[in-house]
Amino acid sequence: MTDLKLTDVGKTYGSSVEVLKNIDLDIKTGELVVFVGPSGCGKSTLLRMIAGLEKITAGTLEIDGVVVNDVPPAQRGIAMVFQSYALYPHMTVRDNMSFALKLAKKSKSEIDEAVARAARILQLEPYLDRLPKALSGGQRQRVAIGRSIVRDPKVYLFDEPLSNLDAALRVATRIEIAQLKESMPDSTMIYVTHDQVEAMTLATRIVVLANKGIAQVGTPLELYEHPENEFVAQFIGSPAMNLFPGEIVGTGAQTTVKLAGGGTAVSSIPTQEADKGMKVNVGVRPEDLVKSDGEAVLETEVEITEALGEVTILYMKRPEGDTDSEPVIAKLPGIHENVRGTKMRLSADPSKVHLFSNEKSLYYR
């Protein structure tokens, strides 16, 4: 049973380069917590601070209630799987997995038992006597994970472990990591990735990092359905959420917004009479825009289409009067041929329409 607690944690290089600040996070036993964020947001740095590979310059890190800021990495009970496999090329899979246990002077029976268990979990039993060069990329990554499992750590740390794999292997290995977590329900795992699919499919909770701190923490569906701010709204989901400037003209159980481009949006987020006239950004995900013959959020011209088979992605002009430089994106199910250059009316279910004021969601007021 292993809990982690970060309290007001920060990281500064030298006297002026602040990378992270005011990180408060509780990670409970059995969770698989995923750190995501744009490049340079500090997600790998935070992981390395937990591992002890980077010094914590502010705040405290507790593992099972014990402050470990000054505890060496080898004594924290943590195992880390890096982006590169870092396998010893002259050693077999068995020897790679058992090397750390041999250094720790474990008995042969303990080593054999630990390697056999890890090989069984990761389905590596047929490959134990092979050298790394005789393995696929996915198999090598499983060996790197197995090297962590044999140590029976308190916490597993994964630093973008799938980024070196091709698309097909990423999918297969992602499924294997999910199955690994299912086979070890009491294990605590922290996983860093820039891939939203990995985050959404693997995580118990997602930590979105931005602007040197935490933008939002929640389950994958919480972040997708109820982002707290515009950054999370546009970072989670692909393609990113559309934002349309507008003004609240109707309040109550539902809110009506007149858009700068001339359309009207209705949101299920309630507002009060005092909110009438408030300038807001209306957020609608591309997959929540649908073709409409009635009242529309917008009517505009399709410029580019991407036919993917199961869906068609449409890139459309901003309506006249909407000065945003980003195209409007709609993600319609099925095949939509010969729509480039035509005008299309789109609407959205009020329950799928988000409202933001000063970049904060009105849902959380």
C-alpha positions as CSV (number, residue, x, y, z in Angstrom):
1,M,0.0,0.0,0.0
2,T,1.7,3.2,-1.2
3,D,0.5,6.7,-1.2
4,L,2.4,9.7,-2.5
5,K,1.8,13.3,-1.4
6,L,3.4,16.4,-3.0
7,T,2.9,19.6,-1.0
8,D,3.8,23.0,-2.5
9,V,6.5,21.3,-4.6
10,G,8.6,23.5,-6.8
11,K,11.7,23.3,-9.0
12,T,14.1,26.2,-9.8
13,Y,17.4,26.0,-11.7
14,G,19.9,28.4,-10.4
15,S,18.4,31.5,-8.9
16,S,15.9,32.5,-11.5
17,V,14.8,29.7,-13.9
18,E,11.5,28.5,-12.3
19,V,10.2,25.3,-14.0
20,L,7.5,24.2,-11.5
21,K,5.8,25.8,-8.6
22,N,3.0,25.2,-6.0
23,I,2.5,21.5,-7.0
24,D,-0.1,20.0,-4.6
25,L,-1.1,16.4,-5.4
26,D,-2.2,13.3,-3.6
27,I,-1.7,9.9,-5.4
28,K,-3.5,7.0,-3.7
29,T,-2.5,3.3,-3.6
30,G,-3.6,1.5,-6.8
31,E,-3.9,4.6,-9.0
32,L,-2.4,5.0,-12.4
33,V,-1.9,8.8,-12.6
34,V,-0.9,10.2,-16.0
35,F,1.0,13.6,-16.3
36,V,0.2,15.3,-19.6
37,G,0.9,18.8,-20.9
38,P,2.7,20.7,-23.7
39,S,6.4,20.2,-24.4
40,G,8.5,22.0,-21.8
41,C,5.7,22.1,-19.1
42,G,7.8,20.1,-16.6
43,K,6.0,16.8,-16.6
44,S,9.3,14.7,-17.0
45,T,11.0,17.0,-14.5
46,L,8.3,16.3,-12.0
47,L,8.6,12.6,-12.5
48,R,12.4,12.8,-12.0
49,M,11.9,14.7,-8.8
50,I,9.6,11.9,-7.5
51,A,12.3,9.4,-8.5
52,G,15.1,11.4,-6.8
53,L,16.9,12.1,-10.0
54,E,16.2,15.9,-9.7
55,K,16.5,17.8,-6.5
56,I,13.2,19.3,-5.1
57,T,14.0,23.0,-4.5
58,A,10.7,23.8,-2.7
59,G,8.0,21.8,-0.8
60,T,7.9,18.2,0.3
61,L,7.4,14.8,-1.2
62,E,6.0,12.1,1.0
63,I,5.9,8.3,0.3
64,D,3.7,6.5,2.8
65,G,3.8,9.5,5.1
66,V,7.6,9.7,5.2
67,V,9.3,12.8,3.7
68,V,11.8,11.6,1.2
69,N,13.2,14.9,-0.2
70,D,16.8,13.9,0.8
71,V,16.4,10.1,0.5
72,P,18.7,8.7,-2.3
73,P,16.8,7.3,-5.4
74,A,17.8,3.7,-4.6
75,Q,16.2,3.9,-1.2
76,R,12.8,5.3,-2.2
77,G,11.3,2.0,-3.3
78,I,10.7,3.3,-6.8
79,A,11.4,1.8,-10.2
80,M,11.5,3.8,-13.4
81,V,11.0,2.9,-17.0
82,F,12.7,5.3,-19.3
83,Q,11.9,6.4,-22.9
84,S,14.9,4.5,-24.1
85,Y,15.0,0.8,-23.3
86,A,18.6,1.0,-21.9
87,L,19.0,-2.8,-22.1
88,Y,22.5,-4.4,-21.9
89,P,23.0,-5.7,-25.4
90,H,25.3,-8.6,-24.4
91,M,22.9,-9.9,-21.7
92,T,19.9,-12.2,-22.3
93,V,16.4,-11.1,-21.3
94,R,16.8,-13.2,-18.2
95,D,20.1,-11.5,-17.2
96,N,18.8,-8.0,-18.0
97,M,15.8,-8.6,-15.7
98,S,17.8,-10.1,-12.9
99,F,20.8,-7.8,-12.9
100,A,19.5,-5.4,-10.3
101,L,18.6,-8.3,-8.0
102,K,22.1,-9.7,-8.4
103,L,23.6,-6.4,-7.4
104,A,21.4,-6.4,-4.3
105,K,22.8,-9.8,-3.4
106,K,19.5,-11.6,-3.6
107,S,19.6,-15.4,-3.5
108,K,19.3,-17.4,-6.7
109,S,15.9,-18.8,-5.7
110,E,14.6,-15.3,-5.0
111,I,15.9,-14.1,-8.3
112,D,14.5,-17.0,-10.3
113,E,11.1,-16.6,-8.7
114,A,11.0,-12.8,-9.4
115,V,12.1,-13.2,-13.0
116,A,9.6,-16.0,-13.6
117,R,6.8,-13.9,-12.2
118,A,7.6,-10.9,-14.3
119,A,8.1,-13.0,-17.4
120,R,4.7,-14.6,-16.8
121,I,2.9,-11.2,-16.3
122,L,4.6,-9.7,-19.4
123,Q,4.3,-12.9,-21.6
124,L,8.1,-13.0,-22.0
125,E,8.7,-16.6,-21.0
126,P,9.6,-17.7,-24.6
127,Y,12.2,-15.0,-24.9
128,L,14.2,-15.3,-21.6
129,D,17.3,-16.7,-23.3
130,R,17.3,-14.2,-26.3
131,L,19.5,-11.2,-26.6
132,P,17.8,-7.8,-27.0
133,K,18.8,-7.6,-30.7
134,A,16.6,-10.6,-31.4
135,L,13.5,-8.8,-29.9
136,S,11.0,-6.4,-31.4
137,G,10.7,-2.9,-30.1
138,G,7.6,-3.8,-28.1
139,Q,9.3,-6.8,-26.6
140,R,12.3,-4.8,-25.6
141,Q,10.0,-2.3,-23.8
142,R,8.4,-5.2,-22.0
143,V,11.8,-6.3,-20.8
144,A,12.5,-2.8,-19.5
145,I,9.2,-3.0,-17.6
146,G,10.0,-6.5,-16.4
147,R,13.3,-5.1,-15.0
148,S,11.2,-2.9,-12.8
149,I,8.7,-5.5,-11.8
150,V,11.3,-7.9,-10.4
151,R,12.3,-5.3,-7.9
152,D,8.8,-5.2,-6.5
153,P,8.9,-1.4,-6.0
154,K,6.4,0.7,-4.1
155,V,5.8,3.0,-7.1
156,Y,6.3,2.5,-10.8
157,L,7.4,5.5,-12.9
158,F,7.0,5.5,-16.7
159,D,8.6,8.3,-18.7
160,E,7.1,8.3,-22.2
161,P,7.8,4.5,-22.6
162,L,6.0,4.2,-25.9
163,S,7.4,7.2,-27.8
164,N,10.0,5.2,-29.6
165,L,7.5,2.7,-31.0
166,D,5.7,2.8,-34.3
167,A,1.9,3.3,-34.3
168,A,0.9,-0.4,-34.3
169,L,3.3,-1.2,-31.5
170,R,2.2,1.7,-29.5
171,V,-1.4,0.4,-29.5
172,A,-0.3,-3.2,-28.7
173,T,2.1,-2.1,-25.9
174,R,-0.5,0.4,-24.5
175,I,-2.9,-2.5,-24.1
176,E,-0.2,-4.6,-22.4
177,I,0.5,-1.8,-19.9
178,A,-3.3,-1.6,-19.2
179,Q,-3.3,-5.4,-18.7
180,L,-0.2,-5.1,-16.5
181,K,-2.0,-2.6,-14.2
182,E,-5.1,-5.0,-14.1
183,S,-2.8,-7.8,-12.9
184,M,-1.3,-5.7,-10.2
185,P,-4.3,-3.7,-8.8
186,D,-2.5,-2.6,-5.7
187,S,0.5,-1.1,-7.5
188,T,0.8,2.7,-7.7
189,M,1.9,4.0,-11.1
190,I,2.8,7.4,-12.5
191,Y,3.0,7.7,-16.3
192,V,4.3,10.7,-18.3
193,T,3.1,11.1,-21.9
194,H,2.3,13.7,-24.5
195,D,-0.1,11.3,-26.2
196,Q,-3.7,12.1,-25.3
197,V,-4.9,8.6,-26.3
198,E,-2.5,7.0,-23.8
199,A,-3.6,9.4,-21.1
200,M,-7.4,8.9,-21.7
201,T,-7.2,5.1,-22.0
202,L,-4.7,4.3,-19.2
203,A,-5.3,6.8,-16.5
204,T,-7.3,6.5,-13.3
205,R,-6.7,10.3,-13.1
206,I,-5.0,12.8,-15.4
207,V,-2.8,15.7,-14.2
208,V,-2.7,18.4,-16.8
209,L,0.4,20.6,-16.3
210,A,0.8,24.1,-17.8
211,N,2.3,27.5,-16.8
212,K,4.6,25.9,-14.2
213,G,1.7,24.4,-12.3
214,I,-1.4,22.1,-12.4
215,A,-4.2,23.3,-14.7
216,Q,-6.6,20.5,-13.6
217,V,-6.7,17.1,-12.0
218,G,-9.5,14.6,-12.7
219,T,-10.6,11.4,-14.3
220,P,-10.3,11.3,-18.1
221,L,-14.1,11.9,-18.6
222,E,-14.1,14.7,-16.0
223,L,-11.5,16.6,-18.0
224,Y,-13.2,15.8,-21.3
225,E,-16.7,16.7,-20.3
226,H,-16.1,19.5,-17.7
227,P,-12.7,21.3,-18.3
228,E,-12.1,23.9,-15.7
229,N,-10.5,26.4,-18.1
230,E,-9.9,27.1,-21.8
231,F,-6.4,25.5,-21.7
232,V,-7.6,22.1,-20.6
233,A,-10.6,22.4,-22.9
234,Q,-8.4,22.8,-25.9
235,F,-5.6,20.5,-24.8
236,I,-7.8,17.5,-24.0
237,G,-9.5,16.2,-27.2
238,S,-8.3,16.0,-30.8
239,P,-9.0,18.0,-32.8
240,A,-9.1,20.8,-30.2
241,M,-12.3,22.4,-28.9
242,N,-13.6,25.3,-31.0
243,L,-14.0,28.6,-29.2
244,F,-16.4,31.3,-30.4
245,P,-16.6,34.8,-28.8
246,G,-20.0,36.0,-27.8
247,E,-22.3,37.7,-25.3
248,I,-24.9,36.3,-23.0
249,V,-28.4,37.5,-24.0
250,G,-30.6,35.0,-22.2
251,T,-30.2,33.6,-18.6
252,G,-31.8,31.0,-16.5
253,A,-31.7,27.2,-16.4
254,Q,-30.2,27.5,-19.9
255,T,-28.0,30.2,-21.2
256,T,-28.3,31.8,-24.6
257,V,-25.3,33.4,-26.2
258,K,-25.2,35.7,-29.3
259,L,-22.0,34.9,-31.2
260,A,-19.8,37.5,-32.7
261,G,-20.2,35.6,-36.1
262,G,-23.9,36.0,-36.0
263,G,-25.0,32.6,-34.8
264,T,-26.7,31.7,-31.5
265,A,-25.6,29.0,-29.0
266,V,-27.6,27.6,-26.1
267,S,-25.8,26.0,-23.2
268,S,-27.2,23.9,-20.3
269,I,-24.9,25.8,-17.9
270,P,-27.3,28.0,-15.8
271,T,-26.7,31.7,-15.3
272,Q,-28.4,34.6,-13.4
273,E,-30.0,37.8,-14.6
274,A,-26.9,39.7,-13.5
275,D,-24.8,37.7,-16.1
276,K,-26.7,39.2,-19.0
277,G,-24.3,41.1,-21.2
278,M,-21.3,39.1,-20.0
279,K,-18.6,38.5,-22.7
280,V,-17.9,34.8,-22.9
281,N,-16.2,32.3,-25.1
282,V,-18.5,29.4,-26.2
283,G,-16.7,26.1,-26.5
284,V,-17.9,23.2,-28.7
285,R,-15.9,20.1,-29.5
286,P,-15.6,19.2,-33.2
287,E,-17.4,15.9,-32.6
288,D,-20.3,17.7,-30.9
289,L,-21.1,19.8,-34.0
290,V,-23.9,18.3,-36.1
291,K,-25.5,19.3,-39.4
292,S,-28.7,21.3,-38.8
293,D,-31.7,22.4,-40.8
294,G,-32.9,24.6,-38.0
295,E,-31.3,27.2,-35.7
296,A,-27.5,26.9,-36.1
297,V,-24.5,27.8,-33.9
298,L,-22.9,28.8,-37.2
299,E,-23.2,28.7,-40.9
300,T,-20.0,28.9,-42.8
301,E,-18.0,27.6,-45.8
302,V,-16.1,24.3,-45.8
303,E,-12.5,24.9,-47.0
304,I,-10.7,21.6,-46.4
305,T,-11.9,18.0,-45.7
306,E,-10.1,15.0,-44.3
307,A,-11.9,11.8,-45.1
308,L,-10.9,9.2,-42.6
309,G,-13.5,6.6,-43.4
310,E,-15.3,6.3,-40.1
311,V,-15.4,10.1,-39.7
312,T,-14.8,13.2,-41.9
313,I,-13.0,16.2,-40.5
314,L,-14.1,19.6,-41.9
315,Y,-12.1,22.7,-41.7
316,M,-14.3,25.8,-42.2
317,K,-14.0,29.5,-42.4
318,R,-14.7,31.6,-39.4
319,P,-18.1,33.4,-39.8
320,E,-17.8,37.1,-40.8
321,G,-17.4,39.2,-37.6
322,D,-15.5,36.4,-35.8
323,T,-11.9,37.6,-35.8
324,D,-10.3,34.4,-34.4
325,S,-7.5,33.2,-36.8
326,E,-8.1,29.4,-36.1
327,P,-10.5,27.5,-38.5
328,V,-13.7,26.1,-37.2
329,I,-13.4,22.3,-37.1
330,A,-16.2,19.8,-37.2
331,K,-15.9,16.0,-36.9
332,L,-18.9,14.3,-38.6
333,P,-19.5,10.6,-38.6
334,G,-19.3,8.8,-41.9
335,I,-18.3,9.9,-45.3
336,H,-19.2,13.4,-46.6
337,E,-18.2,13.8,-50.2
338,N,-18.2,16.9,-52.4
339,V,-18.8,19.3,-49.5
340,R,-15.6,21.4,-50.0
341,G,-16.5,24.9,-51.0
342,T,-20.1,24.6,-49.9
343,K,-21.9,26.2,-46.9
344,M,-22.9,24.1,-44.0
345,R,-25.2,24.9,-41.0
346,L,-24.0,23.3,-37.7
347,S,-25.6,23.2,-34.3
348,A,-24.8,21.5,-31.0
349,D,-26.8,19.9,-28.1
350,P,-26.9,22.5,-25.2
351,S,-25.4,19.9,-22.9
352,K,-22.3,19.8,-25.0
353,V,-21.9,23.6,-25.1
354,H,-19.3,25.0,-22.7
355,L,-19.0,28.6,-21.5
356,F,-15.8,30.4,-20.4
357,S,-15.3,33.8,-18.9
358,N,-11.8,35.1,-18.4
359,E,-10.7,31.6,-19.5
360,K,-12.5,29.9,-16.6
361,S,-15.5,27.6,-17.0
362,L,-18.8,28.9,-15.8
363,Y,-19.7,25.3,-14.9
364,Y,-17.5,25.5,-11.8
365,R,-18.7,28.9,-10.5
